[in-house]
Amino acid sequence: MKITSAKFITSAVDSSNYPQDNLPQIVFSGRSNVGKSSFINSLLNSKKIAKVSQTPGKTRLINFFLINDIFYFVDIPGYGYAKINQAEMVKFATMIDEYLQSGLPALAVLLLDIRREPNEDDLLMYDYFKSCGFNILIVLTKADKLSNNKIKKQKQIIEKKLNPRVQDTILKYSIQTKVNHDLIWDIILDQINEG
C-alpha cells in the first residue's frame, strides 16, 4: 500500500464528533502497553501520525486519521491500564461502546503482545468485536523479541486461549522487521473494498 497522505482529523468523545463522510473505518484496539500507536505509525511508514508515549494509556479519546483521503484508521483507548480510576473506566467503556455500536468499522484490528497469554480484558475485547459482527484481524506485536520456535509456541498458546473464528486471521508483526506488513495491508484493503 502506497501512503500518499495520512493526517489526524479529529478526536471524539461521542458520535457528534465522528467524521460524517461515510468513508470506511479500520478500528485498532489493544492493551495499553501493546504498542498500538507504534504499530499504526509502522503501517503508515511514519514516526509521528499517532502519538507514541513512554507512559501506557495516554490515548484517552477516539482518534481518527484519514489515510489517502479514502478511509480512516481509528485508534480507541487502550484497556487494562491500572492507573485509571473507576469513573474514567466507565467513561471510556461508554465512549468505546458507542463507537463500536455505530456500525462504522469495516474491520477490527486487535493487538496482542506475542510474549503474553491473552488476559480477561483481551478475551472480552475479542468477544465484543465478535458480538458486533466485525471481521477481526489479530496482530501479535513485538515478534522480534522472540525466536522463531518461541513465536510458534506462543502463537499456539494464544490461539488455544482465544479460540478464534475460522474467518479471523492471526498474524505476527514487528515494527523492527515489518514482518507481514504487506499481508496486513492486503487484509485491510480487502475489507475497505468490500465495504
Secondary structure, DSSP 8 states (H G I E B T S, - for coil): ---S-EEEEEEESSGGGS--S---EEEEEEBTTS-HHHHHHHHTT-SSSS---SSTT---SEEEEEETTTEEEEE---B--TTS-HHHHHHHHHHHHHHHTTT-EEEEEEEEETTS---HHHHHHHHHHHHTT--EEEEEE-GGGS-HHHHHHHHHHHHHHH---TT-EEEE--TTT-TTHHHHHHHHHHHHHH-
